[in-house]
């Protein structure tokens, strides 16, 4: 909740951009002693620290010193160094101490160790809430504990109501109150709040400075320039995760290794050698094919069971991807984006279904201002600039209540495996059964099905944690039912978190295109159609790994791009007892574009000094755009590193730098700046963060999984870094 991503370096760089953007210019560690830039505002970020570690909003965080410094505090250190002026403390406790009275973080680390004069504010009523941790018995006691730990201002509550009296009685240290008053007043002076006097003028001016400049476009808020920026943000923030039936998640099937074991049947590994028939049966069930085919691990060796399976096969031959085989339905479609004029010429009817297709509230999300015109996917579909004239558009199952309605059980004897409902057919609300039936009918009558699913304000926001990552409500049931139409399907998610699609994510097998638009904002609908039609080229990349199931979260497989202490081969081939792989459904940094991305290092031997602040690596980019008529857009360079010998267990790889480049037909060389300190980590024994001398391997890749794969290949996408 309220996070910019899962990787500390990525979040740190986003925090820098946040400080620069909100404060209208680059800042420095000295910024708190300077006026806020004209046109900017004082930037106070949230929530410090380890918020979300406990798996629920405000749950206790119990983390090691290494994790605290390398994961949770690293972004804050860079944010403050870039001029961030303040921080709001988190609801949770950290290693047993409520953050709103955590002297270690506020005073010892931020103000003393980092030497930052930072303004600290509480979250809503959280000073008083210290008593809820059984640390005090009254708001006055809570106020003393909080202010003496470093807190400057309370947002709501009564904890700071009597601070003057508490100082007079000797219960509160006077220096703590003076520090708090000084920090609060400094921020008000910096924002020039005392330089203006409200004169009550009808034009809303403060003295000689107008606070709201009215323009011919109807005001400074939601101007044409603002809406253009909102459109750009929605386009570039959308992540295209699947484009075509035979992409990486085109089906769910067996895994294989060099000794021909098949781990995908849920029986585990190392204790047996399942036959090809077992793999076929599993793939048949999970991809809903009548039969399936199996790729033997030893080329040229045909297992008798596999031969039978091939002879009976009604499914298309799957592709081999990593350590998986992927199954798809018979007659695999070749549908993919963008929709060029030639593709549109074959489409007569489009069905737009799903509770978020016309849900204007959800595209803004919670804690959002209202009043601006909102454009949903359904709204934008009514424009001939998005859907060509002559193409019929049918709408179905648009009720947002489908997100919050519980799933009903419908028996399906013909399904593989057959679905049996305990106790018979559950009582289904007429709006649910009718909506799903209407959606299936619309899909069958269409040439293209666009499904818009995801979160609602009731499933994603502050205090709305979920126990499952599956599509909420009856949306999974709706998506599964739509596969009966066997029509090209685009699934767009309006979501605040990654989502899963039933057991083994089998519902994705019939989805041709999957994109995550997140909470896309007021221009979400137009952004969707621009991406679909190639007027914009997808360039969004995942800022977190996308888990296969909720069981993946907080497991050993969810550490930073590979568990510490596990060899790469073990990590890649291990699986859960029930058949799930430990690899994410989509890795950190994943995202597709209309065009191929190939990166390599110009120099494969790089050196750096620990005494220097930064060094550069040169990356050769072959990032051609899409077909004629398709926007070029951008490509994202991702540089990762792996340390050869360290003083503590390190991740398999870590993100080191990233940069965005514009697509061009010609190859280009880009210099990527790397901050030397980003190679460092907190040493548990020395209690210091530092960079080790020695050898590192660099990998330039399109995502973290590709970077891991590149480590042992020793090709142009890797380089050796020597640090002295």
Protein Blocks (a to p, Z undefined) as FASTA:
>chain_A
ZZabjbfklmmmmmmmmmmmmnopacdfklmmpccdehiacddddddehihklopghiac
dddfklmmmmmmmmmmmmmmnopabdcddfbdcehiafklcfklmmmmmmmmnopacddd
ddehklmmmmmnopafbfklmmmmmmmnopabdgehjklmmmmmmmmnopacfklmmmmm
mmmmmmmmmnommmpccehianlpahjbcfbdcdfkopaehpfklmmmmmmmmmmmpccf
bgcjklmklpccddddfkopafknonoghjaccdfklmmmmmmmmnopabdcdddfbghi
acfklmmmmmmpcbdcdddehjaccdddehiafbdcdddfklmmmpmbdcdedjklmmmk
lmnoghiaehiacddfklmmmpmklmcghiacddehkbfklmmpccdddddfkbccdddd
ehiaadddfklmmmmmmmmmmmmmpmbdcddedddfklgcehiacfbfbdehjllmmmmm
mmmnopacddddddfbdcdebjhhlmmmmpmbdcdekjnbjmlmmmmmmmmnopaccfbd
cfbdcdfbfklgopaklmghiaehiafklmmmgccfkopafbdfbdghiacdeddddddd
fblcdcddfkbmbdcdddddddddddehiafbjaddddddddfbdcbdcdfbdcfbdcdd
dddfbdcdddddddfklmgccdfklopacddeddddddddfbfklmmmmmmnopakbccd
ddZZ
